[in-house]
Amino acid sequence: MKPASEIISRPILTEKASGLAEANKYVFEILPGADRRQVKAAIEASFKVTVIKINILIRKGKVRRSRLGSGSIYAESISRRAIVTLKKGDVISLA
């Protein structure tokens, strides 16, 4: 199994994610090949909390048009996010 630092890329700190933190849910960007069991083990090992539920989202990259090339089109990379629900009373300090 991969170490937690490789599975969890970074926490997502947006307005919507901070609203979810009030409901004891935290959002992280994860490795493209990671599954729920690996994410749960990585979060519990890194932050010493108890994970109840994990939802994984796949965000497809936007298709962009380059200004420099003659109409060349490229796509941004795909990212995966995990919304992690913690046990009542557990808190992750991301700031």
C-alpha positions in Angstrom: 0.0 0.0 0.0 1.2 3.5 -0.8 2.1 6.0 1.9 -0.6 8.6 2.9 1.5 11.4 1.5 1.2 9.9 -2.0 -2.6 9.2 -1.8 -3.6 12.6 -0.5 -2.3 15.4 -2.8 -3.7 18.4 -1.0 -6.7 19.7 0.9 -9.2 21.8 -1.1 -9.8 25.2 0.5 -12.7 26.8 -1.2 -15.8 28.6 0.0 -17.9 25.5 -0.6 -15.4 23.2 1.1 -15.3 25.5 4.2 -19.1 25.3 4.3 -18.9 21.5 4.3 -16.4 21.7 7.2 -19.2 23.0 9.4 -21.0 19.7 8.7 -17.8 17.7 9.6 -17.0 17.0 6.0 -13.6 17.8 4.5 -12.5 17.8 0.8 -9.1 16.5 -0.4 -7.6 16.0 -3.9 -6.5 12.4 -4.2 -4.3 10.2 -6.4 -6.1 9.1 -9.6 -5.9 5.4 -8.9 -6.8 5.5 -5.1 -9.9 3.8 -3.9 -12.1 4.4 -0.8 -10.2 2.0 1.4 -6.8 3.6 0.6 -8.2 7.1 1.2 -9.8 6.1 4.5 -6.5 4.6 5.7 -4.5 7.6 4.6 -6.8 10.1 6.3 -7.0 8.2 9.5 -3.2 7.7 9.6 -2.4 11.3 8.7 -4.8 13.2 10.9 -5.6 10.7 13.7 -9.4 10.9 13.2 -12.2 8.4 12.5 -13.7 8.4 9.0 -17.3 7.4 8.6 -18.0 7.9 4.9 -16.1 8.8 1.7 -17.5 10.2 -1.5 -15.2 10.3 -4.5 -15.7 12.8 -7.4 -14.0 12.8 -10.8 -13.6 16.3 -12.2 -12.9 16.2 -15.9 -10.5 18.9 -17.3 -11.9 21.7 -19.3 -11.1 21.8 -23.0 -9.1 24.9 -23.8 -8.0 26.6 -27.0 -4.4 27.9 -27.3 -3.9 31.4 -28.5 -0.4 30.7 -29.8 -1.0 27.8 -32.0 -3.1 27.7 -35.1 -6.3 26.6 -33.5 -4.6 24.0 -31.3 -6.9 22.5 -28.6 -5.8 20.9 -25.4 -7.6 19.5 -22.3 -6.7 20.2 -18.7 -5.9 17.2 -16.5 -8.5 15.2 -14.7 -8.6 15.5 -11.0 -10.2 13.3 -8.3 -11.6 14.6 -5.0 -12.7 12.9 -1.9 -15.3 14.3 0.5 -14.5 12.7 3.8 -17.1 12.6 6.6 -15.7 12.3 10.1 -17.1 11.0 13.4 -18.8 13.7 15.5 -16.2 15.5 17.6 -13.3 14.8 15.3 -11.7 17.9 13.6 -9.0 18.4 11.0 -7.1 21.7 11.2 -6.3 22.7 7.6 -5.4 26.4 8.1 
